[in-house]
Amino acid sequence: MGTISSGNNVRHYQFVTHRHPGFWDNPDIFDPERFSTERSTGRHSYAYFPFGGGRRQCIGKNLALMEIHLSLAMLLQRFHFDLQPGWHVKMDPELSLRLKDGLWMYLKSV
């Protein structure tokens, strides 16, 4: 490992770390089970840090996690989501990961 001299800026790029094969099996595949207790044992605590880490975590972390659970629960009770045929999802990894050109979907009432 190298040495970082005083005065240099260092960036820790979440997009790269969250997809690093040294931390994750099949890093580019959607696999929510990778966060299970059994599969997380021994993984470095900063292999996944969507809200930052240590003393510098986002103050909105708990609110964001609660909001996404409630929002998804309400939407999935009312709608079925289908990706628009022919639409290709493209990532736009900036400061936070977002989708380039959005996500075009059809919603059907359940």
N, C-alpha and C positions, 0 to 999 in steps of 0.2 A: 504494500500500500504506500501511497505517496503522502506527502506532507502538504497541508494547505497553509500558505503564507498569510500573515496578518494583512488585513485590508482587502482580501479577495472575497468575492461573493460566491456563495454555494447555494445551489438549488437542488432540492430533492423532488424529482418529477414523479408524481403519483401514478400517472398513466403507465410509465415504464415499470415501476416497482409492482404495481398491481397485476402486471402481466409477465412478470419475470419467471422463467421456467425453473429457476433455482428455488423459488418459494411455492410454486403451484404446479400440480399435474394438469396438463392440457389448459394452459393459462388463457387461451382465447375462446374457450367453450363456456357457455352459460351453465354453471353448475352450483346452485345454492348449497348443496350438501358439502361443498368444500369448507364451509364454515362450521360444520358440526364439531362437537367436542372431540370426537374420536379422530377426525382428520386434521384438527387444528393443533393437536398435542405436538409440542416441539417446534412449532413454527415461530419465527421471530415475531415479536409483538408489533414491529413496524412493517411487516410484510403487507399489511392492509391498514390504511389510515385515512379514511374518507373525510374525517373532520379534523385532521391534524393530529398532533400527539403531545404527550407530556403536559406541561403547564400551559401550552399554547393552543389547546383545543378550541374549536369554535364554540362560542357561548350558546349558539342556537342548536347544538347537536341534539339534545333531548327533545326539544320542540319539533325539530325536523323529523326525527324518527317517529314521534307520536303522530304528526300530521300525515306522513306517508301511509302509515298503517290505517288510520281512519279514512283517509281519502280513497285508498284502494278498496277498502271494505265496502264503502258506500257505492263506488262506481261499479265494482264487480257484482254487486247485488242487483244492479239496474241495467247493465249493458253487457253485451258480448262484443269483443274487439277483434277486428280482422284487418290485417295489413292490406293496404290498397294493392291490387294485383300489379306486378311489375315494379313496385317501389323497392328501391334498394337502400337499406339503412347505411349511412356513412357517418363515421365518427369524426368529431372535430375536437381533438384534445388540446384545449387551451389551459387556462388556469384551473378550470374545472372541465370535466368531460361533458360534452353536449353533442347533439346530433346536427350534422350539417344538413341544411335544407329541411329540417323538421322530421316529423314522423306522420306520414299520411295514412290514416286509418278510417275504416267504416265502423260505425257504432250501430248496433241493433239492440232494441229493447229486449230484455229477457222475459 
